[in-house]
Structures are given as C-alpha cells and as structure tokens.
Amino acid sequence: MKYINTKNIKEKASFKQAVVQGLARNKGLFMPEMIPVLDASFFSQMLDLSDIEIASKVLYPFAKESIEWSDFQSILKKTLVFPIPLVPVAPDVYALELYHGPTKAFKDLGARFMATCLSHFTDTKQKVTVLVATSGDTGSAVAHGFYQVDGVEVAILYPKGKVSPYQEHQMTSLQGNIRAIEVDGTFDDCQTLVKEAFADEFLNKEMKLSSANSINVARLLPQMLFYFFAWKQIRKLTENPIVISVPSGNFGNLTAGIIARKMGLPIKRFIAANNANDTFHLYLKSGQYLPKSSCSTYSNAMDVGAPSNFERLMHLFDGDHNAIQNKIHSYSIDDKQTLGEIREVFQRNNYTLDPHGAVGKICLDKDLTKHETGIFFETAHPQKFGNIVRMAIPDLPDNKVDLSACKKTSIGNNYCEFFDLLVP
C-alpha cells in the first residue's frame, strides 16, 4: 500500500513516511493509492468478532508494509481501551457515543493510534515535533495521546477565547513535552500557521516535523472503526438501511466514513451536519467550493470555514459533484436550534446531548425516511460544554474548571512569532 499526494499523484510514500511526514509536498494531503474491498464474508462474520479483530481486518491493509503484524496488534491494544456504545435515543434513532476516552471526545481514538504509530516509528535520538491546530477537541486528545511519549514534542495551536474552559484545561495542564499556544485568531488561522510551518524549507531542515490533525493519515484512518463498530451493533437490532449523521468541521470523520463505505461497509448515505460554518453545505447546493472565515458557535469543534479534508473527499469521488450529492446530504444548524434540541431531547427522551451531537441529531431527523434507521455521532461528552448545555438544561450541575495552574504561550496571528517559538 502506497500513499499519494492529492496535489501530485506521482509523489508516493509508505505508511511510515506518510505518518512521520504528516503533510505531503506543496501542502498536499496523503491518501491511500487504492481502497481495498473487504470480502462479503467478513460482514456476515463481523457480529461474532471482537473489536480488535475487526480493527485488524479493516486497518492492517493500510499499514502492513510498514508494521509487522505483532507490532500492529500491540498498537491496537493500546488504542482500543475504551467502549464505543450505541445508545437508543428515539424510535429508529441511535447515538454512537464516541466520548468514553480519556479526554471525552471522539478524537481520542485517532490520537492514541497515531501516537503509538509515531512512537513505533520514531528514533528517540532524533526528536519529532508534532504540530497541531485545534478548535478544541483535537488538541485535548493529541495532548493526552502524546504526553510523555519518548522522542516527541507537541505544539498545539488553539484560537484565543474560542475553546471551552474544559478543553483549554486539557491542553494547558499537562506541560512537559506538550506546549499549548494560544493564537489571537480563528481555527483557520491556526491551521494556516501549521501549514506555513510545513512549507518552510528552512524550518524543515532545522526540525523533524509531523502533524496530528486529521491531515495525518494515522489520525484519519482509525476513525473508520466508528462506522464498523456502529454497524456491528445496529445489525443486532434491525435490518433497515442505515443512515449516519456526522457533526462535521474539518471533515476527517466523514472522510473516514466514505473510505469505510468504499471498503464495502453497507451504509446507505451520510449526512454532513454543519453548524453556521456551512462551506460544505453550500458546496452541495451550488457545486462551488468557496472557503470562508470561520465564525464562533456553540459547537466550536466544527467552527471551520476551510475544511482541509474537502480535498480528500474530492479525491474519493473524482471531483464528481453529483456523486457526492448522492451519498452525502447536508444541513446547516444555528445556535438557537442547537439549544432547542438539547432541551427537547432531554425533556422528551431523558438523554443529554452535547452541542455537536445536537447538530447531528437535528440533521438526522430532517433527513431520515420511513423504514430507515439513523445513527448520529455524539462526538464529545456534554460535560466538556457544560456552560452551553446548562443554557438549555439549567438544573445540570456546574463543574467549574480551575485554569490557575495551567501554562500557555500567547501569540498573535503571525507566522514570525510562531517560528520564533519553534526555533528560539
């Protein structure tokens, strides 16, 4: 299995090279050269397989030329250490709870997989610096996934005033090999600074850089497991066609779902659940991709105006707008609707949504038809967004976060300042 650069398909890399390098040349993204199709027998057997067995079958074809089977099993055992349960919320509607990891967010699984892969590949004598831009949850998961990993230092860039106190505490409380950098700008500004660093020839001669956003294939690919684990659980309950609604910001999670479907997973269609940052939603309507500045919402992990993984989606569909429309539907939900859904689902179904899950469920309800079963992804624990959830459910307890002992570095939206932090 080779990985190609989406901006130059002649550039190829091994899984190891793609993981360690992170970003391809000219700010391109690595993608598998081909998507293996699983035998139909696998899906009939899957109900009786363990999560490790499923993950091995799904992921190992993408890594086998770079990692021995026994080492890969060790990586999976270190990654799959928390449950991913499917929970009924309403008739024919289920939440896949992705927040049972250490930082209570879906990105824990991908971050742990990437950290263990990078640790496996890294020569501790040659330090790797991992750069990551975050709108909140990625930074938390990466910080905890890479904490005290030998030979790796992490620089996390997050937008000032646009993450929850809980998220900020998770990024700034560890220290050690984790450096939290607060940028006076948006998530897109943070992402641009990271991409400028990867394109800086001088910096790349001075340091060995890697990425930990869904830019990195080791963050992207393990997210396919959400869809396989969901399908295994739902098939024990119904034979209906399955529709999955994915809260979407940088579109790594949805991209992983499309790859899973190309491997043969029988998902009828996907829903890209957008908040007010509706770049992809507008693309589906018009056929024109017009990235724009992101705006702040209650579902801040989705506050992305120029999603990096749009490039990968275009690659997977050969740029065919009609084909994308056929397999992916989309809606844009505002903050008022988000709060209303949190309140209504709690009162009607006794289930507490986080803001991202609320956006996902609204979009699922809009799209689901008779004789279909829907799954929406609950991507973060409601506790991470307690201030917002309590706006809808005032009686929930207030778990205040103490940031007094945390450490961060503040910079402007300026590459020179970021460069000086990396190379003092």
C-alpha positions as a Markdown table, in Angstrom:
| # | Residue | x | y | z |
|---|---|---|---|---|
| 1 | Met | 0.0 | 0.0 | 0.0 |
| 2 | Lys | 1.4 | 3.3 | -1.1 |
| 3 | Tyr | 0.1 | 6.8 | -0.3 |
| 4 | Ile | -0.2 | 9.5 | -2.9 |
| 5 | Asn | -0.1 | 13.3 | -2.7 |
| 6 | Thr | -3.6 | 14.7 | -3.6 |
| 7 | Lys | -1.8 | 17.6 | -5.3 |
| 8 | Asn | 0.7 | 15.4 | -7.2 |
| 9 | Ile | -0.2 | 11.7 | -7.6 |
| 10 | Lys | 3.3 | 11.0 | -8.8 |
| 11 | Glu | 4.6 | 11.6 | -5.2 |
| 12 | Lys | 4.3 | 8.4 | -3.3 |
| 13 | Ala | 5.1 | 7.4 | 0.3 |
| 14 | Ser | 4.9 | 4.4 | 2.6 |
| 15 | Phe | 2.6 | 4.4 | 5.5 |
| 16 | Lys | 5.6 | 5.1 | 7.8 |
| 17 | Gln | 6.7 | 8.1 | 5.6 |
| 18 | Ala | 3.1 | 9.4 | 5.4 |
| 19 | Val | 2.7 | 9.2 | 9.2 |
| 20 | Val | 6.1 | 10.7 | 10.1 |
| 21 | Gln | 6.0 | 13.4 | 7.4 |
| 22 | Gly | 2.3 | 14.3 | 8.1 |
| 23 | Leu | 1.8 | 16.7 | 5.2 |
| 24 | Ala | 2.8 | 16.0 | 1.6 |
| 25 | Arg | 4.7 | 18.5 | -0.6 |
| 26 | Asn | 3.1 | 21.7 | -1.6 |
| 27 | Lys | 0.6 | 21.4 | 1.3 |
| 28 | Gly | -0.9 | 18.3 | -0.3 |
| 29 | Leu | -2.6 | 15.5 | 1.7 |
| 30 | Phe | -1.6 | 11.9 | 1.7 |
| 31 | Met | -4.3 | 9.4 | 0.6 |
| 32 | Pro | -4.1 | 5.6 | 0.1 |
| 33 | Glu | -3.3 | 4.8 | -3.5 |
| 34 | Met | -6.2 | 2.4 | -3.6 |
| 35 | Ile | -9.0 | 1.4 | -1.2 |
| 36 | Pro | -9.1 | -2.4 | -0.5 |
| 37 | Val | -12.5 | -4.0 | -0.7 |
| 38 | Leu | -13.3 | -6.5 | 2.1 |
| 39 | Asp | -14.8 | -9.9 | 1.4 |
| 40 | Ala | -18.6 | -10.1 | 1.8 |
| 41 | Ser | -18.0 | -13.0 | 4.2 |
| 42 | Phe | -16.3 | -10.5 | 6.6 |
| 43 | Phe | -19.6 | -8.6 | 7.2 |
| 44 | Ser | -21.5 | -11.8 | 7.9 |
| 45 | Gln | -18.8 | -12.9 | 10.4 |
| 46 | Met | -18.4 | -9.4 | 12.0 |
| 47 | Leu | -21.1 | -9.8 | 14.6 |
| 48 | Asp | -19.1 | -12.5 | 16.2 |
| 49 | Leu | -15.7 | -10.8 | 16.0 |
| 50 | Ser | -14.0 | -8.7 | 18.8 |
| 51 | Asp | -13.2 | -5.0 | 18.2 |
| 52 | Ile | -9.5 | -5.9 | 17.9 |
| 53 | Glu | -10.3 | -8.5 | 15.3 |
| 54 | Ile | -12.5 | -6.0 | 13.3 |
| 55 | Ala | -9.8 | -3.3 | 13.6 |
| 56 | Ser | -7.1 | -5.6 | 12.4 |
| 57 | Lys | -9.1 | -6.6 | 9.3 |
| 58 | Val | -10.0 | -3.0 | 8.5 |
| 59 | Leu | -6.8 | -1.2 | 9.2 |
| 60 | Tyr | -3.9 | -3.6 | 8.7 |
| 61 | Pro | -4.0 | -3.5 | 4.8 |
| 62 | Phe | -3.2 | 0.2 | 5.1 |
| 63 | Ala | -0.1 | -0.3 | 7.3 |
| 64 | Lys | 1.2 | -3.8 | 6.7 |
| 65 | Glu | 4.2 | -2.8 | 4.6 |
| 66 | Ser | 5.5 | -0.6 | 7.4 |
| 67 | Ile | 4.5 | -2.5 | 10.6 |
| 68 | Glu | 4.8 | -6.2 | 11.5 |
| 69 | Trp | 1.6 | -8.0 | 12.4 |
| 70 | Ser | 2.6 | -8.5 | 16.1 |
| 71 | Asp | 3.5 | -4.8 | 16.5 |
| 72 | Phe | 0.3 | -3.8 | 14.9 |
| 73 | Gln | -1.7 | -5.9 | 17.4 |
| 74 | Ser | 0.2 | -4.1 | 20.2 |
| 75 | Ile | -0.7 | -0.7 | 18.7 |
| 76 | Leu | -4.4 | -1.7 | 18.6 |
| 77 | Lys | -4.4 | -3.0 | 22.1 |
| 78 | Lys | -3.1 | 0.4 | 23.3 |
| 79 | Thr | -5.6 | 2.2 | 21.2 |
| 80 | Leu | -8.9 | 0.4 | 21.8 |
| 81 | Val | -9.1 | 0.7 | 25.6 |
| 82 | Phe | -12.5 | 2.3 | 26.0 |
| 83 | Pro | -16.0 | 1.4 | 24.9 |
| 84 | Ile | -17.9 | 2.9 | 21.9 |
| 85 | Pro | -21.5 | 2.1 | 22.7 |
| 86 | Leu | -24.6 | 2.5 | 20.6 |
| 87 | Val | -27.4 | 4.0 | 22.7 |
| 88 | Pro | -31.1 | 4.3 | 21.8 |
| 89 | Val | -32.4 | 7.9 | 21.9 |
| 90 | Ala | -35.7 | 7.7 | 20.0 |
| 91 | Pro | -37.5 | 5.2 | 17.7 |
| 92 | Asp | -35.1 | 4.1 | 15.0 |
| 93 | Val | -32.6 | 6.8 | 16.2 |
| 94 | Tyr | -29.4 | 5.9 | 18.0 |
| 95 | Ala | -26.4 | 7.8 | 19.3 |
| 96 | Leu | -22.9 | 6.4 | 18.9 |
| 97 | Glu | -21.1 | 7.7 | 22.0 |
| 98 | Leu | -17.6 | 8.5 | 21.0 |
| 99 | Tyr | -16.6 | 10.2 | 24.2 |
| 100 | His | -15.6 | 7.5 | 26.6 |
| 101 | Gly | -11.9 | 8.0 | 26.1 |
| 102 | Pro | -9.5 | 10.0 | 28.4 |
| 103 | Thr | -10.4 | 13.5 | 27.0 |
| 104 | Lys | -14.1 | 12.7 | 26.5 |
| 105 | Ala | -14.0 | 13.3 | 22.7 |
| 106 | Phe | -14.1 | 11.2 | 19.5 |
| 107 | Lys | -10.6 | 12.3 | 18.7 |
| 108 | Asp | -9.1 | 10.1 | 21.5 |
| 109 | Leu | -9.1 | 7.0 | 19.3 |
| 110 | Gly | -7.3 | 8.6 | 16.4 |
| 111 | Ala | -4.9 | 10.4 | 18.6 |
| 112 | Arg | -3.9 | 7.3 | 20.5 |
| 113 | Phe | -3.5 | 5.3 | 17.3 |
| 114 | Met | -1.3 | 8.0 | 15.8 |
| 115 | Ala | 0.8 | 8.4 | 19.0 |
| 116 | Thr | 1.5 | 4.7 | 19.2 |
| 117 | Cys | 2.4 | 4.5 | 15.5 |
| 118 | Leu | 4.6 | 7.5 | 15.6 |
| 119 | Ser | 6.3 | 6.2 | 18.8 |
| 120 | His | 6.9 | 2.9 | 17.0 |
| 121 | Phe | 8.5 | 4.7 | 14.0 |
| 122 | Thr | 10.5 | 7.3 | 15.9 |
| 123 | Asp | 14.2 | 7.1 | 16.7 |
| 124 | Thr | 14.4 | 8.7 | 20.1 |
| 125 | Lys | 17.8 | 10.1 | 19.2 |
| 126 | Gln | 16.0 | 12.3 | 16.5 |
| 127 | Lys | 13.2 | 14.2 | 18.1 |
| 128 | Val | 10.0 | 14.7 | 16.2 |
| 129 | Thr | 8.0 | 17.9 | 16.7 |
| 130 | Val | 4.2 | 17.4 | 16.2 |
| 131 | Leu | 2.3 | 20.5 | 15.1 |
| 132 | Val | -1.5 | 20.5 | 15.6 |
| 133 | Ala | -4.1 | 23.2 | 15.0 |
| 134 | Thr | -7.3 | 22.7 | 17.0 |
| 135 | Ser | -10.7 | 24.2 | 17.5 |
| 136 | Gly | -10.8 | 22.4 | 20.9 |
| 137 | Asp | -11.1 | 18.6 | 20.9 |
| 138 | Thr | -8.2 | 17.6 | 18.7 |
| 139 | Gly | -5.7 | 19.5 | 20.9 |
| 140 | Ser | -7.0 | 17.8 | 24.0 |
| 141 | Ala | -6.8 | 14.3 | 22.5 |
| 142 | Val | -3.4 | 14.9 | 21.0 |
| 143 | Ala | -2.0 | 16.3 | 24.2 |
| 144 | His | -3.1 | 13.3 | 26.2 |
| 145 | Gly | -2.2 | 10.8 | 23.5 |
| 146 | Phe | 1.4 | 12.1 | 23.1 |
| 147 | Tyr | 2.0 | 13.0 | 26.8 |
| 148 | Gln | 5.4 | 11.7 | 27.9 |
| 149 | Val | 6.0 | 9.8 | 24.6 |
| 150 | Asp | 9.7 | 9.5 | 24.1 |
| 151 | Gly | 11.3 | 11.4 | 21.3 |
| 152 | Val | 8.2 | 13.5 | 20.6 |
| 153 | Glu | 7.4 | 17.1 | 21.4 |
| 154 | Val | 4.0 | 18.6 | 20.6 |
| 155 | Ala | 3.0 | 22.2 | 19.8 |
| 156 | Ile | -0.8 | 22.8 | 20.0 |
| 157 | Leu | -2.2 | 26.0 | 18.4 |
| 158 | Tyr | -5.8 | 27.0 | 19.5 |
| 159 | Pro | -7.8 | 30.1 | 18.9 |
| 160 | Lys | -8.0 | 32.6 | 21.9 |
| 161 | Gly | -11.4 | 32.7 | 23.5 |
| 162 | Lys | -12.9 | 30.1 | 21.2 |
| 163 | Val | -12.5 | 26.9 | 23.2 |
| 164 | Ser | -14.3 | 25.8 | 26.3 |
| 165 | Pro | -12.6 | 26.1 | 29.7 |
| 166 | Tyr | -12.7 | 22.3 | 29.9 |
| 167 | Gln | -10.9 | 22.0 | 26.6 |
| 168 | Glu | -8.4 | 24.6 | 27.5 |
| 169 | His | -7.6 | 22.9 | 30.8 |
| 170 | Gln | -6.9 | 19.6 | 29.0 |
| 171 | Met | -4.5 | 21.3 | 26.6 |
| 172 | Thr | -2.7 | 23.5 | 29.1 |
| 173 | Ser | -2.4 | 21.4 | 32.3 |
| 174 | Leu | 0.0 | 18.7 | 31.2 |
| 175 | Gln | 3.1 | 20.7 | 30.1 |
| 176 | Gly | 6.2 | 18.5 | 29.9 |
| 177 | Asn | 6.6 | 17.6 | 26.2 |
| 178 | Ile | 3.2 | 19.4 | 25.5 |
| 179 | Arg | 3.3 | 23.1 | 24.6 |
| 180 | Ala | -0.1 | 24.9 | 24.3 |
| 181 | Ile | 0.0 | 28.1 | 22.1 |
| 182 | Glu | -3.0 | 30.5 | 22.2 |
| 183 | Val | -3.4 | 32.3 | 18.9 |
| 184 | Asp | -5.2 | 35.6 | 18.6 |
| 185 | Gly | -7.3 | 34.4 | 15.7 |
| 186 | Thr | -9.6 | 31.7 | 14.4 |
| 187 | Phe | -9.1 | 27.9 | 14.0 |
| 188 | Asp | -8.5 | 28.5 | 10.3 |
| 189 | Asp | -5.7 | 31.0 | 11.2 |
| 190 | Cys | -4.1 | 28.3 | 13.5 |
| 191 | Gln | -4.4 | 25.8 | 10.6 |
| 192 | Thr | -2.7 | 28.2 | 8.2 |
| 193 | Leu | 0.2 | 28.7 | 10.6 |
| 194 | Val | 0.7 | 25.0 | 10.8 |
| 195 | Lys | 0.7 | 24.6 | 7.0 |
| 196 | Glu | 3.1 | 27.5 | 6.6 |
| 197 | Ala | 5.5 | 25.7 | 9.0 |
| 198 | Phe | 5.3 | 22.5 | 6.9 |
| 199 | Ala | 6.0 | 24.6 | 3.8 |
| 200 | Asp | 9.0 | 26.4 | 5.4 |
| 201 | Glu | 12.1 | 24.8 | 3.9 |
| 202 | Phe | 14.5 | 26.3 | 6.5 |
| 203 | Leu | 12.4 | 25.1 | 9.4 |
| 204 | Asn | 12.1 | 21.6 | 8.0 |
| 205 | Lys | 15.9 | 21.5 | 7.7 |
| 206 | Glu | 16.2 | 22.5 | 11.4 |
| 207 | Met | 13.5 | 20.3 | 12.8 |
| 208 | Lys | 11.7 | 17.0 | 12.0 |
| 209 | Leu | 8.0 | 18.0 | 11.8 |
| 210 | Ser | 4.9 | 15.9 | 11.8 |
| 211 | Ser | 1.2 | 16.7 | 12.1 |
| 212 | Ala | -1.6 | 15.3 | 14.3 |
| 213 | Asn | -4.7 | 16.8 | 12.8 |
| 214 | Ser | -6.8 | 14.6 | 10.5 |
| 215 | Ile | -4.3 | 15.9 | 8.0 |
| 216 | Asn | -2.3 | 12.9 | 9.2 |
| 217 | Val | -3.4 | 9.5 | 7.8 |
| 218 | Ala | -2.8 | 7.9 | 11.2 |
| 219 | Arg | -5.4 | 10.2 | 12.7 |
| 220 | Leu | -7.8 | 9.8 | 9.7 |
| 221 | Leu | -7.9 | 6.1 | 9.0 |
| 222 | Pro | -8.7 | 4.7 | 12.5 |
| 223 | Gln | -11.9 | 6.8 | 12.5 |
| 224 | Met | -13.2 | 4.2 | 10.1 |
| 225 | Leu | -13.6 | 2.0 | 13.1 |
| 226 | Phe | -16.5 | 4.1 | 14.4 |
| 227 | Tyr | -18.6 | 3.1 | 11.4 |
| 228 | Phe | -17.7 | -0.6 | 11.6 |
| 229 | Phe | -18.4 | -0.8 | 15.3 |
| 230 | Ala | -21.7 | 1.1 | 14.8 |
| 231 | Trp | -22.8 | -1.3 | 12.0 |
| 232 | Lys | -21.9 | -4.3 | 14.1 |
| 233 | Gln | -24.1 | -3.1 | 17.0 |
| 234 | Ile | -27.0 | -1.9 | 14.9 |
| 235 | Arg | -27.2 | -5.1 | 12.9 |
| 236 | Lys | -28.1 | -7.0 | 16.0 |
| 237 | Leu | -31.2 | -4.7 | 16.3 |
| 238 | Thr | -32.5 | -4.1 | 12.8 |
| 239 | Glu | -32.1 | -5.0 | 9.1 |
| 240 | Asn | -33.2 | -1.5 | 8.0 |
| 241 | Pro | -30.9 | 0.6 | 5.7 |
| 242 | Ile | -28.5 | 2.6 | 7.8 |
| 243 | Val | -28.0 | 6.4 | 7.6 |
| 244 | Ile | -25.3 | 8.1 | 9.6 |
| 245 | Ser | -25.2 | 11.8 | 10.6 |
| 246 | Val | -21.7 | 13.1 | 11.3 |
| 247 | Pro | -21.1 | 16.5 | 13.0 |
| 248 | Ser | -18.6 | 18.0 | 10.5 |
| 249 | Gly | -15.9 | 20.6 | 10.9 |
| 250 | Asn | -12.6 | 19.7 | 9.2 |
| 251 | Phe | -14.4 | 16.6 | 7.7 |
| 252 | Gly | -11.9 | 14.0 | 8.8 |
| 253 | Asn | -14.5 | 11.9 | 10.4 |
| 254 | Leu | -16.8 | 11.9 | 7.4 |
| 255 | Thr | -13.9 | 11.2 | 5.0 |
| 256 | Ala | -13.1 | 8.1 | 7.1 |
| 257 | Gly | -16.8 | 7.1 | 6.7 |
| 258 | Ile | -16.6 | 7.4 | 2.9 |
| 259 | Ile | -13.4 | 5.2 | 2.9 |
| 260 | Ala | -15.2 | 2.6 | 5.1 |
| 261 | Arg | -18.1 | 2.5 | 2.6 |
| 262 | Lys | -15.7 | 2.1 | -0.3 |
| 263 | Met | -14.3 | -0.9 | 1.6 |
| 264 | Gly | -17.7 | -2.4 | 1.4 |
| 265 | Leu | -19.5 | -1.3 | 4.6 |
| 266 | Pro | -23.2 | -1.0 | 3.6 |
| 267 | Ile | -24.1 | 2.5 | 4.8 |
| 268 | Lys | -26.9 | 3.9 | 2.6 |
| 269 | Arg | -25.9 | 7.5 | 2.9 |
| 270 | Phe | -24.2 | 10.0 | 5.2 |
| 271 | Ile | -25.3 | 13.4 | 6.5 |
| 272 | Ala | -22.7 | 16.2 | 6.9 |
| 273 | Ala | -24.1 | 18.0 | 9.9 |
| 274 | Asn | -22.9 | 21.7 | 9.7 |
| 275 | Asn | -23.3 | 24.5 | 12.2 |
| 276 | Ala | -23.2 | 28.1 | 10.8 |
| 277 | Asn | -19.9 | 27.3 | 9.3 |
| 278 | Asp | -21.6 | 25.9 | 6.2 |
| 279 | Thr | -18.9 | 25.9 | 3.5 |
| 280 | Phe | -19.6 | 22.2 | 2.6 |
| 281 | His | -23.4 | 22.6 | 2.8 |
| 282 | Leu | -23.3 | 25.4 | 0.3 |
| 283 | Tyr | -21.0 | 23.4 | -1.9 |
| 284 | Leu | -23.5 | 20.6 | -2.1 |
| 285 | Lys | -26.2 | 23.1 | -3.1 |
| 286 | Ser | -24.3 | 25.1 | -5.7 |
| 287 | Gly | -21.4 | 22.9 | -6.8 |
| 288 | Gln | -19.0 | 25.7 | -5.9 |
| 289 | Tyr | -16.4 | 25.3 | -3.1 |
| 290 | Leu | -16.0 | 28.8 | -1.6 |
| 291 | Pro | -14.0 | 28.6 | 1.7 |
| 292 | Lys | -14.5 | 31.5 | 4.1 |
| 293 | Ser | -13.5 | 32.7 | 7.5 |
| 294 | Ser | -14.9 | 30.6 | 10.3 |
| 295 | Cys | -17.4 | 32.0 | 12.8 |
| 296 | Ser | -17.8 | 31.1 | 16.5 |
| 297 | Thr | -20.7 | 28.9 | 17.5 |
| 298 | Tyr | -21.8 | 26.7 | 20.5 |
| 299 | Ser | -20.5 | 23.6 | 18.7 |
| 300 | Asn | -16.9 | 25.0 | 18.4 |
| 301 | Ala | -15.1 | 21.8 | 17.3 |
| 302 | Met | -17.0 | 22.3 | 14.0 |
| 303 | Asp | -16.0 | 26.0 | 13.6 |
| 304 | Val | -14.1 | 25.5 | 10.4 |
| 305 | Gly | -14.5 | 27.7 | 7.3 |
| 306 | Ala | -12.0 | 26.0 | 5.0 |
| 307 | Pro | -12.1 | 22.2 | 5.8 |
| 308 | Ser | -8.8 | 20.5 | 4.9 |
| 309 | Asn | -10.4 | 17.2 | 4.2 |
| 310 | Phe | -12.6 | 18.6 | 1.4 |
| 311 | Glu | -9.6 | 17.8 | -0.8 |
| 312 | Arg | -9.7 | 14.2 | 0.2 |
| 313 | Leu | -13.4 | 14.0 | -0.4 |
| 314 | Met | -13.0 | 15.3 | -3.9 |
| 315 | His | -10.3 | 12.7 | -4.5 |
| 316 | Leu | -12.5 | 9.9 | -3.3 |
| 317 | Phe | -15.4 | 11.0 | -5.6 |
| 318 | Asp | -13.1 | 12.0 | -8.5 |
| 319 | Gly | -14.5 | 15.5 | -8.2 |
| 320 | Asp | -18.0 | 14.4 | -9.2 |
| 321 | His | -20.4 | 16.8 | -7.6 |
| 322 | Asn | -23.5 | 14.6 | -8.4 |
| 323 | Ala | -21.9 | 11.5 | -6.9 |
| 324 | Ile | -21.1 | 13.4 | -3.7 |
| 325 | Gln | -24.7 | 14.7 | -3.6 |
| 326 | Asn | -26.0 | 11.2 | -4.0 |
| 327 | Lys | -24.1 | 9.8 | -1.0 |
| 328 | Ile | -23.8 | 12.8 | 1.3 |
| 329 | His | -26.6 | 15.1 | 2.3 |
| 330 | Ser | -26.1 | 18.2 | 4.4 |
| 331 | Tyr | -27.9 | 20.8 | 6.6 |
| 332 | Ser | -26.8 | 23.9 | 8.5 |
| 333 | Ile | -28.0 | 24.4 | 12.0 |
| 334 | Asp | -27.8 | 27.6 | 14.1 |
| 335 | Asp | -27.1 | 28.0 | 17.8 |
| 336 | Lys | -30.8 | 28.6 | 18.7 |
| 337 | Gln | -31.8 | 25.3 | 17.1 |
| 338 | Thr | -28.9 | 23.6 | 18.9 |
| 339 | Leu | -30.0 | 24.7 | 22.3 |
| 340 | Gly | -33.6 | 23.9 | 21.5 |
| 341 | Glu | -32.6 | 20.3 | 20.5 |
| 342 | Ile | -30.6 | 19.8 | 23.7 |
| 343 | Arg | -33.6 | 20.9 | 25.8 |
| 344 | Glu | -36.2 | 18.9 | 23.8 |
| 345 | Val | -34.3 | 15.7 | 23.8 |
| 346 | Phe | -33.6 | 15.9 | 27.5 |
| 347 | Gln | -37.3 | 16.5 | 28.3 |
| 348 | Arg | -38.7 | 14.0 | 25.8 |
| 349 | Asn | -36.1 | 11.2 | 25.8 |
| 350 | Asn | -34.1 | 11.8 | 29.1 |
| 351 | Tyr | -30.9 | 12.0 | 27.1 |
| 352 | Thr | -28.3 | 14.7 | 27.3 |
| 353 | Leu | -26.7 | 15.9 | 24.1 |
| 354 | Asp | -23.6 | 17.9 | 23.7 |
| 355 | Pro | -23.9 | 20.8 | 21.2 |
| 356 | His | -22.2 | 18.8 | 18.4 |
| 357 | Gly | -24.4 | 15.8 | 18.9 |
| 358 | Ala | -27.4 | 18.1 | 18.9 |
| 359 | Val | -26.5 | 19.4 | 15.5 |
| 360 | Gly | -26.0 | 15.8 | 14.3 |
| 361 | Lys | -29.4 | 14.7 | 15.6 |
| 362 | Ile | -31.3 | 17.6 | 14.1 |
| 363 | Cys | -29.8 | 16.9 | 10.7 |
| 364 | Leu | -30.6 | 13.2 | 11.0 |
| 365 | Asp | -34.2 | 13.9 | 11.9 |
| 366 | Lys | -34.5 | 16.2 | 8.9 |
| 367 | Asp | -33.2 | 13.5 | 6.5 |
| 368 | Leu | -34.4 | 10.1 | 7.8 |
| 369 | Thr | -37.2 | 8.5 | 6.0 |
| 370 | Lys | -39.6 | 5.6 | 6.8 |
| 371 | His | -38.0 | 2.2 | 7.1 |
| 372 | Glu | -34.6 | 3.6 | 7.7 |
| 373 | Thr | -32.6 | 3.6 | 10.9 |
| 374 | Gly | -30.4 | 6.5 | 11.8 |
| 375 | Ile | -27.3 | 6.9 | 13.8 |
| 376 | Phe | -25.8 | 10.2 | 14.9 |
| 377 | Phe | -22.4 | 10.6 | 16.4 |
| 378 | Glu | -22.1 | 12.0 | 19.9 |
| 379 | Thr | -18.6 | 13.4 | 19.5 |
| 380 | Ala | -18.0 | 14.9 | 22.9 |
| 381 | His | -19.2 | 14.5 | 26.4 |
| 382 | Pro | -21.8 | 17.1 | 27.5 |
| 383 | Gln | -19.5 | 18.0 | 30.4 |
| 384 | Lys | -17.0 | 19.5 | 28.1 |
| 385 | Phe | -19.5 | 22.1 | 27.1 |
| 386 | Gly | -21.3 | 22.5 | 30.4 |
| 387 | Asn | -21.8 | 26.2 | 30.2 |
| 388 | Ile | -23.7 | 25.8 | 26.9 |
| 389 | Val | -25.7 | 22.7 | 27.9 |
| 390 | Arg | -26.8 | 24.4 | 31.1 |
| 391 | Met | -28.3 | 27.2 | 28.9 |
| 392 | Ala | -30.7 | 24.6 | 27.7 |
| 393 | Ile | -30.9 | 22.5 | 30.9 |
| 394 | Pro | -30.4 | 24.9 | 33.8 |
| 395 | Asp | -30.6 | 22.2 | 36.5 |
| 396 | Leu | -27.5 | 20.4 | 35.4 |
| 397 | Pro | -24.6 | 20.6 | 38.0 |
| 398 | Asp | -21.9 | 23.2 | 37.3 |
| 399 | Asn | -18.4 | 21.6 | 37.3 |
| 400 | Lys | -16.2 | 24.6 | 37.2 |
| 401 | Val | -12.7 | 24.4 | 35.7 |
| 402 | Asp | -9.7 | 25.8 | 37.5 |
| 403 | Leu | -7.1 | 27.2 | 35.0 |
| 404 | Ser | -4.8 | 28.9 | 37.6 |
| 405 | Ala | -2.1 | 26.2 | 37.5 |
| 406 | Cys | -2.2 | 25.8 | 33.7 |
| 407 | Lys | 0.5 | 27.1 | 31.3 |
| 408 | Lys | 0.2 | 28.6 | 27.8 |
| 409 | Thr | 2.0 | 30.8 | 25.4 |
| 410 | Ser | 0.1 | 33.6 | 23.7 |
| 411 | Ile | 1.0 | 34.9 | 20.2 |
| 412 | Gly | -0.7 | 37.0 | 17.5 |
| 413 | Asn | -1.8 | 35.6 | 14.2 |
| 414 | Asn | 1.7 | 35.9 | 12.9 |
| 415 | Tyr | 4.0 | 33.3 | 11.4 |
| 416 | Cys | 7.2 | 35.0 | 12.6 |
| 417 | Glu | 6.0 | 34.8 | 16.2 |
| 418 | Phe | 5.2 | 31.1 | 15.8 |
| 419 | Phe | 8.5 | 30.4 | 14.0 |
| 420 | Asp | 10.4 | 32.1 | 16.9 |
| 421 | Leu | 8.7 | 29.8 | 19.4 |
| 422 | Leu | 9.7 | 26.7 | 17.5 |
| 423 | Val | 13.3 | 27.9 | 16.8 |
| 424 | Pro | 14.3 | 30.3 | 19.6 |
